[in-house]
Amino acid sequence: MSRSSVVVVRVVIALAFLAVVLLEVVAVPATAASAAETYPEFAYLRVPGIVGSIALLACVQVVLLCVWRLVDLVAAGRIFDERAFVWVDVIIAALWIATGLVIVGAILLNVTGGTAPGLFYPIIIGVVFGTGAALVVGIMRRLLRQATDLRGELDEVV
């Protein structure tokens, strides 16, 4: 990976991380306050909604940090190292946790009667996306394992 590519990827990751922080600090509390004013019968869901949303965004931040570390390993030519698997495993765990948070949020909204007919689709999309992303990263992890094993065998031959 060229040095310029590494710099561009790091800038994109840093901007995405900053955007997520802004969402956590500004957008989520403001949206929750607005929703509590608009729908006072669901105002008691304000704090759980903020906590759940920030937890979901924290999962995104964890994935971004892990991708940053994986880019570091690629730049250093050490992606076929055992340390890479730790970062990939953390990504997979964060994706499953985020999917679980979406499911818990959907159940909470359904139990409290706070679901609107149009809210069903974003919930389904979130669960399908989270599950699909976790499964794809799991497959990529297996490919990384095979490549690491082959690299080890090649190093022994050479």
BELURJO-V386896 format. One record per run of one state. SS is the DSSP state (H for helix, E for strand, L for the rest). FROM is the first residue (numbers start at 1). TO is the last residue. If there is no record, write none. Layout:
ss=SS from=FROM to=TO
ss=SS from=FROM to=TO
This chain:
ss=L from=1 to=2
ss=H from=3 to=38
ss=L from=39 to=39
ss=H from=40 to=75
ss=L from=76 to=81
ss=H from=82 to=112
ss=L from=113 to=118
ss=H from=119 to=157
ss=L from=158 to=158
